Amino acid sequence: MDGERLNANGNKAFLGTHRNLQCVRQMPELRHKVGDAFDINKSEVVKWLIEQPEVRQYIFDLVRGGDKRREQLIAHDPERGTWKGVGST
């Protein structure tokens, strides 16, 4: 993402959508609120999103700091072959 432009609402927007999120454009019609009370764990939208391999890869890259403009939230321990939050002990 190499700059800013105005989106359809006239607000500043980053150029383009990350390639790993392009699949979201194909999401079928789903409910975000199922029943009377909202529960993120019952959201059809969220369930569909996290089932997409591209979205999972995007989230992983985001928290591991793959984009050097973002803070690294998890770190890899090559000796143990594990990952953990950068604030955990």
N, C-alpha and C positions, 0 to 999 in steps of 0.2 A: 504494500500500500504506500504509494509515493506522494500523496498530497491530499488536499481537501477540495471539495466542491459542494454545491448546494444540492440537497435532495429535493424530491417532489414537493415537500412541505416548506421549502425555503430555508431549511436548517443546514448547518455544516454537516457533511457526511464524508466518511472515508471513501476513497475510490474502491469500487469493486467489493465482492464478497469472497471470503476465503474459499478456495477450491473444495475444501472438505465440508463446507456447508452448502454447496450447490445442491446436494441431494435433498435438502429440506424443501426446495421448491416443488418437489414431487410428493409431498406429504398428502395423504388422502384427508378427507373431512373427518375430524375427530373431535371428541369432547374434552374440554379441559376441566370442567366441573361435572362430576358424576354424582347425582343425588342432590340433596339440599345443601350440605356443608362442603366447602372446598377442602380437598385433601390432595396435596401434591403427589402422594403415593398412589392415588387412584386416577390420576390424570392420564387419559388416553394419549394426549399430545406428548407428554413427557415420556411415557412408555415407548411410543414410536420413535421419538428422537434418540433415546439411549440405545435402542436396538440397531441403529444405523452405524456400521463400522466407521464411516467417514466422520461422523459426529464424535464417536469415541476417540478416534485418532486426534481430532481437533482439540478436544478437552485435555487429553493427555499431553499433547504438545504445549498447550497453554500453561498447564500447571508445572511442567518440567522446565519452563523458561526457554523453550525452543526458539521463540522470537526474543532476541536479545533486548528488545525494548520493554519487555515485561519481566516482572519479578519472578524468580524461581521459587516455587512453593514446595516442590518435592525434590529429593536428591537421591542419586543412585550410589550404592555401596558396591563397587565391583568385586571386593573380596567376598562379600556375603551373597551377592547376586540379588539384592533386595532394594526396594525403594522405601523412603519414609519422608514425612513432612519435615521441612527445614527447621521448624520450631519444636519438634519432638525430641525427647531425650532417649 
